[in-house]
Amino acid sequence: MAAFPFFRPVSLLSCLSGSIVAFGMLGAITGPAWAQSADAEPIPPSELRSTGTNTTFTIAAADQLAAEAGSAIVAQNLTLAIQRLEAASDLYNELSTYYQELAGMFIGIDSRQVSSNRALALETAQKRDESNYQLALLYRRQNQPELAIPLLMEVLRSQQPTRDLGGRAYQQLFELGFVEAPYDS
C-alpha cells in the first residue's frame, strides 16, 4: 500500500449505511481502515508474521481481529466487538478480492496458482461472511435492524439460502420481520 498512499479501503458498513463512496479514494493519511479504530489497540506486528514478513495485511491479522471481537463479546464490550468485526470483515473482503484477482491472472498459465489463490479467496470470503453475520447479530442485539439487515443481505447474497450460513442469515431476516415467509432448507 505504500506505493499508493492516496488509497484507503472503505468500510463495507459505511457503504451499506448510505455513505457510498468510491472504493479506495478516501486518502490514507491515517492508514488503512482495517488497521485503525477509535479506541482499539494496534495489533503487535510480532504476532502477525506471515512467512517472515511483518505485515497486518494477512489472513492471520484478520483472524486475530475476529478473535479479539469474540473476546470483546464475552467481556460485553460491544463497541470494541463491532469495531473489530468491521475491521476483520473489511480485511477479509480485501484479501478475498485480491486472491480472486490473482487466480484470474494465472488462468491458462499455471493451474496450481489458480487453484491455490481460488482456495484462499473462498476461505477469506467465508470468513468475511461469518464476520458480517456476527456483526449483524450484534446490531440486532442493540435493536439496530437498519444496520443488521444490509449485512444479512450481503451474507445471503454471498452464501445463498441453501448453505448453512445463508439459511441462518435468512432466518434472521425472517425473525426481524423483513421477510414474511420462513424458509426451510
KAFEN-V754457 format. One record per pair of residues at least 24 apart in sequence whose ideal C-beta (glycine too) atoms are under 6 Angstrom apart, sorted by the first residue. I is the first residue (numbers start at 1). GAP is how many residues later the second one is. D is the distance in Angstrom with one decimal. If there is no record, write none. Layout:
BEGIN
i:I gap:GAP d:D
i:I gap:GAP d:D
END
This chain:
BEGIN
i:8 gap:24 d:5.9
i:8 gap:25 d:5.9
i:9 gap:24 d:5.1
i:9 gap:81 d:5.9
i:9 gap:85 d:5.6
i:11 gap:75 d:5.8
i:11 gap:79 d:5.6
i:12 gap:77 d:6.0
i:13 gap:73 d:5.5
i:16 gap:134 d:3.8
i:33 gap:57 d:5.9
i:34 gap:53 d:4.7
i:34 gap:56 d:4.6
i:34 gap:57 d:4.1
i:37 gap:46 d:4.1
i:40 gap:43 d:5.4
i:62 gap:26 d:5.0
i:62 gap:29 d:4.1
i:62 gap:30 d:4.9
i:66 gap:65 d:5.8
i:78 gap:60 d:5.9
i:82 gap:56 d:5.7
i:85 gap:46 d:5.2
i:85 gap:49 d:5.7
i:85 gap:50 d:4.3
i:88 gap:43 d:4.7
i:89 gap:39 d:5.4
i:89 gap:42 d:4.1
i:89 gap:43 d:5.3
i:92 gap:32 d:4.7
i:92 gap:35 d:4.8
i:92 gap:36 d:3.6
i:93 gap:35 d:4.9
i:95 gap:29 d:4.4
i:96 gap:25 d:4.9
i:96 gap:28 d:4.0
i:96 gap:29 d:4.3
i:129 gap:26 d:4.9
i:129 gap:29 d:5.1
i:129 gap:30 d:5.7
i:129 gap:36 d:5.8
i:145 gap:31 d:5.2
i:149 gap:29 d:5.6
END
